[in-house]
């Protein structure tokens, strides 16, 4: 009745676990989707921010190039006008003056004409302004030709110190974000005499190469910004569309993954149920073997022994040998059944992990082996305080098989030696059991851990070939690895890994 009553409880627990797993799975997918979506949005935002920075650099670079072109054009025009026009017309009595518009036949000064040209260009191109000023303006330019603000004073000071490098700054000018770009206006040989001898000159000791003034271009930025932003709006729109498509594709992929995961989980549940059924059948078979086969074997062994003891005078030597063979075979089959049950229990038993002193377990196994065969003289070398984390009962069974295996295969050695400890192998610290016994051929090393596979005959060394299979399953259950190295008649070393404390 107890077993029947436990079924609903087990079913409820299983349903609760599955429900919890489903919730955790959905949360995991939700978090994954959210994380990928956030990463995609961050990536898009980073690209947009980078494009914005590039656009700002492009605007500034464009303004600088335009201002540089203005200054070069005006400087070249002024030089050509001075050398090709002014110098020639003066030889013909034409007056060159700043107030040319009030005098018949007069032409403007080079500086005056340069300002007029700059003003005309500015009217046709986004309000660019041309300014020409100096710390020594002529009287008629006192209001506009002097150092009127902080930038003008700064440009004058810096250009006098380094006339080859332009001075510029981005700032608000007349209420508009602008580039103020200033270059040195150098005194040329054709102009020195005029500036030094003019009756209204504020300075009469000019020399060729002196900085006589500053040519400044004030370039408004808003028009360039508008054109750049117009181009960027299309790029931003495309980026947003691509981001949306990416998120939609991500949602489709996540949905597909969810469906695949659900299908895989369904298949896993089906396979798990099949394995559980198979395990139950195997358990039933093992139970049947242990209870139904062991009894006939004991009877066979017992009756054979009775025949040998009570009717010994009735049998000749050959008959006694046959009965002994029957007893040996029945005992061997009983041992084989016990080993099969041990192998099955290793795979089904619950594990309880704790720190385990492997050195103490190895000492215990060694003592038991000495008591069982006191006539043997075997040297044990066991490193102390080798602590690992695992199931004490299973690890003890593992060492019983490994050390017992070494004990068995050293029985023909005059000076047998068995070692247990830990050593580095390929940069990893691993445990080992080493002996100087019969060893084995490395060509057959892969058979060592397979059930019922023996590299030595039963007549030479007893055993069923299950011990090392038990060792491998115990190590595997602890998440470790086990392997062996050896040579015929040169001993063997079995290495294994476990979680250290």
Residue pairs with C-beta under 8 A, 6 or more apart in sequence:
25 261
29 254
29 257
29 258
29 261
32 254
33 250
33 251
33 254
36 250
36 254
37 247
37 250
40 243
40 246
40 247
40 250
41 243
44 239
44 240
44 242
44 243
47 239
48 236
48 239
51 232
51 235
51 236
51 239
52 232
55 228
55 229
55 232
58 228
59 221
59 224
59 225
59 228
60 170
60 179
62 224
62 228
63 179
63 219
63 221
63 224
64 168
64 179
64 181
66 128
66 219
67 168
67 179
67 181
67 217
67 219
68 166
68 181
70 118
70 121
70 128
70 130
70 181
70 217
70 219
71 166
71 181
71 183
71 215
71 217
74 114
74 117
74 118
74 130
74 215
75 183
75 185
75 215
77 114
77 117
78 110
78 111
78 113
78 114
79 188
81 110
81 113
81 114
82 110
82 188
82 190
82 191
83 190
85 107
86 96
86 107
86 109
86 110
86 190
87 190
89 96
89 107
90 96
94 105
94 106
94 107
95 103
95 105
95 106
95 107
96 106
96 107
96 108
96 109
97 103
97 106
97 108
97 109
98 108
98 109
98 112
98 138
98 140
98 141
99 106
99 140
100 106
100 107
100 108
100 109
100 112
107 113
108 116
110 191
111 132
111 213
114 130
114 132
114 215
115 130
115 132
117 130
118 128
118 129
118 130
118 217
119 129
119 130
121 128
121 130
122 128
122 129
122 130
126 219
126 220
126 223
126 224
127 176
127 220
127 223
128 217
128 218
128 219
128 220
129 217
129 218
130 215
130 216
130 217
130 218
131 144
131 214
131 215
131 216
131 217
131 218
132 145
132 185
132 213
132 214
132 215
132 216
133 144
133 145
133 146
133 147
133 148
133 152
133 156
133 213
133 214
133 216
134 145
134 146
134 147
134 156
134 185
134 212
134 213
134 214
135 146
135 147
135 156
136 202
136 203
136 212
137 145
137 146
137 202
138 145
138 198
138 200
138 201
138 202
139 200
139 202
140 200
145 213
147 153
147 156
151 169
151 171
151 180
151 182
152 182
152 214
152 216
154 167
155 167
155 180
155 182
155 214
155 216
156 211
156 214
158 165
158 167
159 165
159 167
159 182
159 183
159 184
159 211
159 214
160 184
160 211
163 184
163 186
163 211
164 184
166 181
166 182
166 183
167 181
167 182
167 183
168 179
168 180
168 181
168 182
169 179
169 180
170 177
170 178
170 179
170 180
170 221
171 177
171 178
171 180
172 178
173 180
173 218
173 220
176 220
176 221
176 222
177 220
177 221
177 222
177 225
178 218
178 219
178 220
178 221
179 217
179 218
179 219
179 221
180 216
180 217
180 218
180 219
181 216
181 217
181 218
181 219
182 214
182 215
182 216
182 217
183 214
183 215
184 211
184 214
184 215
185 211
185 212
185 213
185 214
185 215
186 209
186 210
186 211
186 212
187 195
187 206
187 207
187 208
187 209
187 210
187 211
187 212
188 208
189 208
191 212
192 206
192 207
192 208
195 201
195 203
195 204
195 206
195 212
196 204
196 205
196 206
197 204
206 212
279 348
282 344
283 344
283 348
286 340
286 341
286 344
289 337
289 340
289 341
290 337
290 341
293 333
293 337
294 334
294 337
297 330
297 333
297 334
297 337
298 330
298 334
300 326
300 327
300 330
301 327
301 330
301 331
301 334
304 323
304 324
304 326
304 327
304 330
305 327
307 315
307 323
308 315
308 320
308 323
308 324
308 327
312 320
315 323
332 458
332 464
335 464
336 464
336 466
339 464
339 466
339 467
339 470
340 466
342 397
342 466
342 470
343 451
343 466
343 469
343 470
343 473
346 394
346 397
346 470
346 473
346 474
346 477
347 473
347 477
349 393
349 394
351 390
351 391
351 394
351 477
351 478
352 391
352 392
353 389
353 390
353 391
354 389
354 390
354 391
354 392
355 387
355 388
355 389
355 501
356 387
356 388
356 389
356 390
356 391
356 392
356 395
357 385
357 386
357 387
358 386
358 387
358 388
358 395
358 399
358 420
358 431
358 498
359 382
359 383
359 384
359 385
359 386
359 420
361 392
361 395
361 396
361 399
362 380
362 382
362 399
362 403
362 420
363 380
363 382
364 396
365 396
365 399
365 400
365 403
365 404
366 380
366 382
366 403
366 418
369 378
369 403
369 404
369 407
370 376
370 378
376 411
376 416
377 415
377 416
378 407
378 410
378 416
378 417
378 418
379 415
379 416
379 417
379 418
380 418
380 419
380 420
381 417
381 418
381 419
381 420
381 421
382 419
382 420
382 421
383 420
383 421
383 422
386 420
386 421
386 422
386 431
387 500
387 501
388 395
388 431
388 498
388 499
388 500
388 501
389 498
389 499
389 500
389 501
390 478
390 498
390 499
391 477
391 478
394 474
394 477
394 478
395 474
395 478
395 498
397 470
397 474
398 470
398 471
398 474
398 475
399 420
399 433
401 467
401 468
401 470
401 471
402 433
402 468
402 471
402 494
403 418
403 420
403 433
404 467
405 433
405 467
405 468
405 494
406 418
406 433
406 434
406 435
406 437
406 492
407 418
408 437
408 461
408 462
408 463
409 435
409 437
409 438
409 439
409 456
409 461
409 492
410 416
410 417
410 418
410 435
410 436
410 437
410 438
411 437
411 461
412 437
412 438
413 436
413 437
415 436
416 435
416 436
416 437
417 435
417 436
418 433
418 434
418 435
419 432
419 433
419 434
419 435
420 431
420 432
420 433
420 434
421 431
421 432
422 429
422 430
422 431
422 432
423 429
423 430
423 432
424 430
425 495
428 497
429 500
430 495
430 496
430 497
431 495
431 496
431 497
431 498
432 493
432 494
432 495
432 496
433 493
433 494
434 491
434 492
434 493
434 494
435 491
435 492
435 493
436 490
436 491
437 491
437 492
438 456
438 461
438 488
438 489
438 492
439 486
439 487
439 488
439 489
439 490
439 491
439 492
440 448
440 455
440 456
440 484
440 486
440 487
440 488
440 492
441 455
441 487
441 488
442 485
442 486
442 487
444 455
445 483
445 484
445 485
445 486
447 453
447 455
448 455
448 468
448 484
449 468
449 469
449 471
449 472
449 482
450 469
451 465
451 466
451 469
452 464
452 465
452 466
453 465
454 463
454 465
471 482
471 494
471 496
472 482
475 481
475 482
475 496
475 497
475 498
476 482
478 498
478 499
479 499
480 496
480 497
480 498
480 499
481 496
481 497
482 494
482 495
482 496
482 497
483 494
483 495
483 496
484 492
484 493
484 494
484 495
485 492
485 493
485 495
486 492
486 493
